[in-house]
Amino acid sequence: MKFLFFKMLVVWRRMRHGMQARYMDRQDVGRQLEVLMRRIDAAASWHERANWMIDVAEWLRHRPAVSLLDRQSWHKVRRQRLAIMLDWLDQHRDVRREVQKALQKTLREATGPELFSTTGLPHEPGFFGELSERLARLVLPRHLSPTDLSSLFTAMFPDPEDAAWLVELDNELLVRLWKLMADDGISHMYWQQIEEAITYLTMTVVADGISPAFRQRLEPKMPMRATPFLALRREMETWLRAQPGDLGALRSVRMLVAVCHAQTDRIYAHLDEYGVSVSLVYRVERMRAHLQRIGRLIDVRSGVPGPAISPAVPGLAAKAGAGRMQLLLCDLISAHHHRDSVRGLMRRSFALLARKMVERNADHREQAIARDGAGYRKVMRAGLIGGAVIAGTALVKTSLSSLGVGHFVDGALASLNYAASFLLIAALGGVLATRQPAVTAPALASRMGELDGQGMRELIAESGQLLRSQSAGIFGNLLAVVPVTAALCALGWFALGGKSMPVETARQTLASLSLVGPTPLYAALTGILLWLASLAAGFADNWFALRRVREVVSNHRRLVHGLGAMRAQRCAAWLERNVATIAGSLALAVLLGMAPVVAAFFSLPLDIRHVSLAAGALTAAAFSLGWESLMTPAFWLAAGGVAITALLSVAVAFACALALALRSRDLPRRARNVAMRAVLRRFVVRPWYFILPERSHAALQDEAEDEQDDDDDEGDDAGAADGKWHQASLVQSDDLHHQASRHVA
């Protein structure tokens, strides 16, 4: 047993430290190189030679777990290691000949344009196919294919920082590396691979560009043969047949690539009219990535042929074009790691989807937001209507709970009860407390131009208007639900001679609503459900536009024959105006009714707490227990539970909507955190700003002058965060270009 334990320990250490454990334990660099270089055998199999190349790259990149050097210093160390390795090989000519023979043999056997056409690029036809492939790549080990150089290339550079130190290599090291690894035959072979990669990427762009989903969004409308994508194919073929330096053909190709880029921007602009889907967003992003790679390959081919510049793909550009090729290979490394990120794929796709969702709903149902005092009173009056309906809903829910049916049937009946009530409230023009309208996230996103001082103030002002609308709805619901519930209980008592609920059930209701208990957790969960219902409303509105349901309904033959053309158009317009409300009401009803059932299925003690329903249940329980119950601590703890339910449900739902709005603008995490803290700080300093109606203009002006310094501090934090983000993004995107410019000159 002891022997087995130590054997497993040795295996674990080998797997943890990798192949470098055989030589990295030696401190002598010369000894490390000798052990590593003398392992090569030109007559070995392709996989053994490829694994040796990976070991060499790991030796160059090796960094101890504890180090006092910064990142730039380690880049210098890696360049020095490469120079030491080349010097050592120059001193040992017999080993150099064996290494050169093995490298050239490996590069000749690994052919194919996949290195340039697939590395770091999404190539699956759909979003979910790409997502499943990336998940599989995270789980399954990498396969080195002798016919695919991209697998060897990505295995040699598994660290995203490899691009940074590779781009800093000077021309002298690059030329020495080229002489070691390849000759003119290999250079010509990979030159052809670049042309094949350009042809393949152009065909994929043309296939997407002439598809119906893209052509119906192109402006101006044109025949298929006149689209810039087919023109790009024709001009690309002409340029590939000509000399790389043909300026006329090169200028035409670059112009058409830019035109195709502009067409993708127009497709994004027309997503609001036709709706947006994850698949379409993914295909547009894939086309943009392919066009960008085509531009990189065009820059490389238009250079002067000559020496090599890369340990993976040598001899494709001269010294004048070394920087371009070097930059291409570094871009391949960065794109590979960027593409392998499952989180990055979902973040980019759903961030754009969220942006188009909020932009599409930005002009719908603005009356749900109280912009001034008159709007606040209007929402409160609508809340009175909603509270009157909810009073009956709460009593019906109590009656359904006493039937003693199964959990699923109980949840289904509760969902039907909620759905009927919510749809009735919407039909009567009422407002349901804490129910978040679909325009919450769009209204917030519309204020996020630049999160500087003015932008932060506009965001806080919009947040105040949205939360005041929620507060007005809550007040309206509570002002109606308590007296209406009491009146219905009294009516039932006098008419039927019985109370709305038994005494023991009433006591249990007070205990379940108590502030001391799981009520805050249930309220937060309800806030998430409210936000999900608003998302369902937004998705329904987007689906209505994506499927062009209005045109389908207004031109349906049977509807037009039965209703008439005018009534069919009115019906379609009514559906377009109310589809989000109907979908949000049904989704909220199902979530509130079935969430406890699903939680019970997984043995989770979860429940929902809606402020209006809780207030109705509290009123019915107090009526059943009598007036003396109003003087008991249990009643006031339950009343506190209702208050905390209103606060937490609105706060959680609004926080989710604000996070969605910030995500839709693709802001960095630091800027998002600053915006969230700014709203939270304003709520802590001035809570009544988010609850009571807006004050007069003069009072607000005086108050704004007192708080201008605080807002400027918040805006400075956001501006600094935004500035750092822009600076980081510029450094990330342009650092390789600027560092390689000395090679291009």
N, C-alpha and C positions, 0 to 999 in steps of 0.2 A: 504493500500500500504506500509506504514511504517512497519507494522508487517511482511509482506511478505519479505521485504528487509532484516530485521534483522534475519528472519528465514533462508533465503538463506545465509546470512553471517555466521551464526552458522554452517550450513551444510558445507560450504566451509572450515571453520577452522577445522572442524572434519576430513574432507577428507585430508586436508593438513597435519595435525599433526598425523593422524593415530589413532590407538587404544591406543597409549600410553598417549593420552591426559587425560585419566581418572586417571592416577596415577603419571605421570612424573612431574606434576606441584607441587608436594610435595617435599620438600627438604630432609625430613627424609627418609633415606634408609630403615629403619625398617618399617616405615609406608607404603612405596611403596611395599615392599615385602609382607606385610600382606594383602594389598588390592589385589595384583596380585595372591598370592597363595590361598587365600580363595575363589577365583572365580572358582576353578576347581571342577568339579562334575564328578565322575567316571561313573555315570549313564546317563550322557548327550550323545548326538549323537556324531558320529565320527568327524564330521566337527567342532563341538564346542570344542572338546578336541584338535583337530589339530590347530584350531585358538588360543587356549590358549598356546600351545607349541610355536607357532610363536610369541605370545606376550612375552613369557619368553625370547626367543632369541633376540627380539628387545630390551628388558630391559637390557640384558647383553651387547648388542652392542651399546646402545644409546650414542650419542655424541652431545653435544649442538652445535648450529650453530656457536657460537663464543667461542673459546677456545685458551688458551695460551700453552697448552700441545702439544708436538709433537706426531708423530704416535706411536713411541715405548712406550711412556708414557701411551697412551690410551690403548695399548695392555696390559700393566700392570694393568690398572684400570679394564679392563674387566675380567682379571683373578681374581682380588680381588673381583669383584662382584660375580663371580661364587663361590668362597670360602665363601663369606658372605651368599649367598643363601643356600648352603649346611649346614652351621652352624645354620642358622635360622630354617631350617627344622629339624635338630637334636634336637633343643630346643622345637619344637612344634610337638610332636609325632603324634597327631591326624591328623594334616594337612599332615604330611609326609606320613602316611598310605594312605590317600586319593590320594595324588599326585602319589605315587608309583603304586597304583592300576590303576589309569587312564593312566599312561604312559605305563605300561605293556599291558593293554588292547588295547591301540592304536597301539602299535608295533606288537601285535599278529594279529590284523585285517588287517594291511597294509603289505601284503606279495607280493612277486614277485621279480625276479632278475633284474628288470628294473633299480634299483638304481645303480647297478654295470655295467650293460651292455649298458645302453642308456644315462646316465647322462653325458653331455658334449661331446658326440660322435655324429658325423653325421651318420644318419641311413637312410636317403632317398636314393633311387637308383641312382638319377641323381643330377647334380649341380643345375639346375633350380627348381627342387622339393624342395631341401634343402633351396634355397634362398626364395622361396615362403612361406615355413614353418616358417622361421625366421621372415619374414615380418609380417606374421599373429601373431606370438608370441609377436611382438612389439605392435600390435594394440589391440588384444583381451586380456581380463584379464586371469590370470592363474587359472586353475581348479585344485582343490585338490581332488584327486581320492582316495577313501578308499582302492583300490586294487593296488595302485602304490605309494610306499614310496618315489620315486624320486621326485614327485611333492611336497610332504611335506618337503623333505630335501632341495630342492632348494628355497622353500618359507621361510624356517627358516634362510637361509644364502644368502640373496640377494646382499651382499656387497662382492666384490673380496678380501677385506682386512680381511675377516673372516678367510681365510685359514692361514694368518700369525699369528693371536693370538691363534687360535686353536692348531696349531702345537707346541706352546710354553707351553702348559699345561703339568704339571709334572705328574708322575705316581700316586702320592697320590690323586690328584684331579680326575684323570681318574678312579681309583678304586672306590672312593666314588660315583662317578657319575654312574658307572656300577651297584653298589649295589642298587642305587635308581631306576634305570630304567628297569632292566631286570634280568632274572634268567637263569638257565642252559637250559631250554626248548627253550627260545627265542634265546639263543646263538647257539644251535644246528640248529634251523630253519634257521637262517641267514648264518650259515656255509654252509648249503645245497644251499642257494641262490647264494653264491659265486661260487660253483661248476657248478650250472646251467648257471650262467653268463659266465663262462669260456667256457662251451660247446657251448653256443649261439654265442659268438664272434668267436670261432674257426670255426664254420660252415659258418659264413659270410666271413671270410678270405678265406676259401677253395672255396666257391662259386665264389669269384672274382678271385682267383688265377688260377683256371682251366678254366676260360672263354677264348674264342678265342682271344680277344683283349689283354689279358695278356700273354697267352702262346706263341703267335707269336713273342713276344719281349723277351722271356726268353732265356738265353744263359747258357750252350749249349742246343741245341734242344734235347728234351727228350719226351718219351711217357707220357700220362696223369698220369698213375699210378706211374711213377717214379718222378713226381714233388715233391718238398719239402712240398707243401701245403697238399697233401694227406698223406704224411708221418707224418706231424704234427697232422693231425686228428687221425691217428692210435696211435701214441705215447701219445697223450693227453688222449685218452680213456684208455690206459694202466695205465697211471699215476693216473687218477681219480679213477680207481678201486683199486689201491694200496694205501698204507699208505702215508700221506702227506710227511713224512720224508724219503721216499725211494730215496736214493741218485742217484741210477742208472737211474731210470725213470725220476727223476727231472732233471738230467744232460742232458738227451736226449731231453726233452721237451724244455729246455732253449736253447740248441744248435739249434734246428729246428726253434725256434722263431727268433734267430739271422740270420739263413740262409734265412728265409722269408723276414726279413728286408733287407738283402743284395740283394735279388731278386728285391725288389722295387727300390733300387738304380740302378740296371741294367736296369730296365724298363725306368727310367728317362734317362739313357745314350742312349737308343735306340730310344728315341722320335725324335731325329734329322733325323734318317733314315726313319722312318715311318710317321713322322708328329705328331702334337700335337693338342689335342682338349680340351675344357674346361671340358667336361664330363669325359674324360680319366684322366685328372689331378685330378679331384675331387675324382674319384674312387681310385686312387693310394694314395691320401692323406687320404682317409677314411680307407684304409687297413693299412696304417702306424699307424694311431690313434688306430685302433683296436688291432694291435700287441703290441703297447705300453701298452694299458690297460690290455691285457692278461699277459704281464710281471709283471704288478703291482699285479694282482690277484694271479699269481703264487707265488710271494713273500709272500703274506698274507697267502695263504693256506699252504705253506711249513713251516710256523711258528708253534709254540706250542699252542694248544688251551688253552684258559684261560679267564681272566677277560676282561671286556669291556673297550673300550677307547673312545667311541663317544656318544654324546647325540642322534644321529640319528640311528646308527646301533651298538648296543652294543654286547659285549661278543664274539669277533671272534678271539682274539689272547691273549696270555699270556703276562706277563710283558716283557718276552724276545722278543715277536713279537709285542709289543704295538706300537713301533715306526713305524713299517711297515703299520699297519692298520691305525694309525693316519695319516701317510703320504698319504695313499690311499684316505682317506676321504677329506683331504685338497686338494689333486689333483682333486677330484670330484668337489669341489667348484670352483677351478680355471678353470677347463675344462668347467664347466657349463657356466660361464660368458664369457669365450672365445668363446664358440660355439654360444651363443645367439647374438654375435656381427655380424650384417649383414656386416658392414664395414670390419671386420676381415676376414670373408669368402671371400668377393670379393677381398680384398687386397692379401690374400694368393694365391688364385686361379689365379688371373690375373697377379700377380707378377711372378709366375712360368711360366705362359703362355707367358708373355712378354720375360722372359729370354730365353725360348726355341725358341721363334720367332726370337730374335736377334741372338742367337747362330746358328740357321739354316741358316740365310741369311748372316752370316759373311763371307762366301767365295764366294759370288756371285757378279759379276759386280764390281770388285775392280777398273776397269779402270775409273769409274766415279769419283774417288778421285785423285786430283792432288798432287802427293807425292813430286815432285820436280819442277824445272823450266821447264823442257821439258814437264812434265805432265800439267803444267799450260798453256803452249802454245797450247798443244793438245786440252785441254778443250775449250780454247778461239776459236780455229779454228772450233771446233764443234759448239760453240755458234754462229759463223757467219752463219753456215748453218741453225740453228734454227731461227736466226733473220730474214733471208731472207724469210723463210716460214711464220713467224709470221707477217711480213709486209702485205702479202696477206690476212692473217687471220683477221687482224685489219680492212682492207678495206671491206672485206666481212661482218664483224660484223656491220660496219657502214651502209652498204647497207641493211642488214636485219632489223636493227633498224628503218629504214625509211619506212618499209612496212606498219606499223600501224596495225599489227595483235594483237591478244590477248596475255596476259602475258604468258600463258602456252605455246602457239605455239612459241612465241618469245624465251622463254627459251629453248624449245626443238630444235629449229633451231640453236640457239647459241651453244648448247651442241654438235650437229652434226658437226657444223663448227669447234669447238675446237677439237673434237675427230679425225676428218679427219686430221687436222693440226698436232696434237701431234703424231698420228701414222705415218704420213709422216716424221716428224722429226726423230722419232725413226728408221724408215726404212732407212733414208739417213745417219744415224750415227750422227745426230746433238744433240744439248743440248738445252733444254728449260730453260731459266733463272728462278731462284728461285725454280724450281721444285726439291723437295728433293728426292734423290734416296732412294731406300729401304735399302741401306746398311749404312745409316747415323747412326741410333741407334745401329746396330750391331758393326760398327767400333768404336763407343764410348764405348760400353759395353766391347769390347775386351781389352780395356786399363784399365779396372777397376779391377785390381787384389787386391791391397791394396792401399788405398788412402793416402799413406804416402808422403814424399817429392818427391821420384822418381815417384810414381804412379800419383801424381798430375801433375808433369811436363809432363808425357806421355799423360795424359788426355788433358792438354792444347795444347800440340803439335798436337794431333789428331784433336782437335777442330779447330786449326788454318788451318790444311790441308783441312778439310771439308769446312770451310768458304771461304778459298781461292779458292776452286773449284767453289763454288757458285759465288764468285766475278768474276772469269774468265768467267763463263757462262753469267753473266750479261753484262760484258764488250763486249763479243762477240756478244750477242744479240743486244745491243744498237748500236754497230758499224755497224751492218748490217741493222737493222730495220729502222733507220732514213734515210739513203740514198736510200734504196730500196723502202720505202714508198713514198719518194719524187719523185723518178723516176716513180713509178706507177701512182702517181697523175698527173705528167706531161704528161705521156703517155695517160692517160685518157682525159686530157684537150685537147691535140692536136688531139687525134683520135676521141673523142666524142664531143668535143667542150663544155664541162661543167666541173665544179669543183667537187671534191669528196664529198663535203657536202655543204649545203647552208650556208650563212654567219651567220645567226642567230643560226643555229645548231653548227657552229664552235665556236661562242662565248660561247654558253652554255657548250661546251666541255671543253674550257679553264677554265670556272668557276668551273665546276665539278672536274677538276684535281687540283685545287688550293691547295696550302699548307695550307692556312687559311680556314679551313672547316672540313668536316668529312673524308677527305682523309686518315689521319693517322689511324682512326678507321677502315676504309674499308681495309687498308693495313694489319692491325693486323688480321682482320677476314680472309683475303686471306691467311695469314700465317698459320692459323689453318686449312684451307681447304687443303693447300699444305701438311701439316703433315698428315692429314687424308688420302689423296691420297697415301702417302707413306705407311701408315698402310694397306690400301687396297692392295697394291702391295705385302707387306709381307704376309698378310693373303692368298692371291691367291697362292703364292709360297708354303706356308704351306699346303693349301688345295690340291694342285697338288701332294704333297708327301703323304698326309694322305690318299687320295683316290687312290694312286698309278696309276695316270693317264698315266705316261710314259709306264708302263708295259701294261696297257690296250690298248693304241694306238699302240704300237709296235707289239702286238700280236692279234690285231683285225682282224678277218677273212676276212671281206670285204676289209679293207685297204691293208692287205697283198696280197690279190688276185688282187686288182686293181693297187697298186703301186709297189708291190714286197716287199720282206722281208727287203732288205737293205734300200729302200726309206722310208718304214714305220718306221724303227728305226731312220733314220735321221730326219723324221718329228717329232717323239716323242722327240728326243734330242733337236730339235729347239724349240719345245713348252716348254720344261723344262727350256731352257736358257732365253726365252723371255716372259714367262707367267707373270712374275712380271712387266715387262715393259708395256705389253699390258694392264694388269689390272690397273696399276697405271695411264696410259694415259686415259683410259676410265673413271676411277673414277674421275680424276681431271677434265675432260671435263664435266661430269655430275654435279659435285660440282660447278664449275665456272658458268655453264649455268643456273642451276636450283636454286642456292642459292638465287639470287634476286627474283625469282618467289615465292619461299616458304616464304621469308621475306615479300613480298607484300601481300601474302595471310593472314598473321597475322598482317598486317598494320604496319610493321616495315620498316622504311626508310633505308634499308641496301643495299649495293652494293658491288661489288668486284673490286679490283684494282690490276691488274697484271702489273709488270713493263714494260714488252715488249709490251703488248697490249696498255698500257697507253702511252708509247713512240710513238707507231705507230699512235694512235689517236691524240696525240699532234702534230705530224708532219703533218698529214692530215689537222688538223684545222689551223695550221700556214700557210700551203700552200693555203688554201682557203681564208684566210684573207689577204694574201699578205706579202711582205717583211717588211712593216712598222709595222706589228704586233710583230716582234721580238724586237722592242724597247719599248713595252708596259709593264707595271708592271704585267698585267694579264698573259702574256706569261711566265715571269720569276717565278711568283708564281706557275704556272702549272709545270714548269720545276723543281722547288723545291718539288712539290708534287710527281713527278716521282721519284726523289731521295729518298724522305722519304718513298715512297712505296717500293723501293728496300731494304732499310735498315730494315724497320719494318717487311716486309713479310719474309725476310730471318731470322731475329732475332727471331721472334715468332715461326716459324717452327723449327728452330734449338733448341730453348729452350724447346719446346715440345719433340723433339727427345732426348735431353739430360735428361729430366725428365724421359722419358720412359726407357732409358738406366740405369739410377740410380735406378729406381724402379725394373728393372729386376734383379739387384744384391741384392735386398732386404736390402738396406742400410737404417740406421735410418734417421729420418728427419734432425737431426743436421748435419750428414755427407753429406746429399744431399744439404743442404743449404750452407755448406762450399764449396762444389765443384762448385755450381752455382755462388757463390760470387767470387771464384777464377777466373773462366772464364770471368765474367763480369769485374773484376778488371783488368785483362790483356787487355781486349778490351778498357777500359778507358785509361789505361796507354800507350798502344801501339796499336792504332787502325789499323795502316798500316800492323801489323803482320797478321791480318785476311783478308787483301785485296790484297796486292801486292804479287808477287811470292817470294818464299823462297830465301834468300840471300846465298852467298857463305859460305862454311864451316868455314873458318877462321873468318869471320865477325860474324857469329853466335856464335862461340866459345867465342870470346871476349865479345859479348853481353850477353851470358849466364853467364859468370863470374860476370858481373856487376849486374845481376838480380838474382843471386843464393840466396842471402839473402831473397829477397821477396818470391821466390818460397819455400824456407825452412820454412818461416813463414806460408805460405798457407798450406804446407804439415804438419807442426806441428799442425795447427788447425784441419785439416782433421784427422791426426793421433790421436789427443786427442779426437775428436768426435767419431772416430771408436773405440778407446780404451774404452771410456765411454760406448759405445753401447755394446761392448763385455762384459765389466764388469757387466753392468746391466743385460744382458741376462744370464750370468753365475749365478749372484745372484738370478735372478728370477727362473731359472731352478733348481739350486742346493741348494737354501736356505732352502727349506723344508727338503731336504735330510740331510743336516748337522745338522739342529736343531733337527731332530728326531733321530739322530744317538745315542744319549744318552739313548733312550728308547730301541733301538735294542740291545745295548750291554748287 
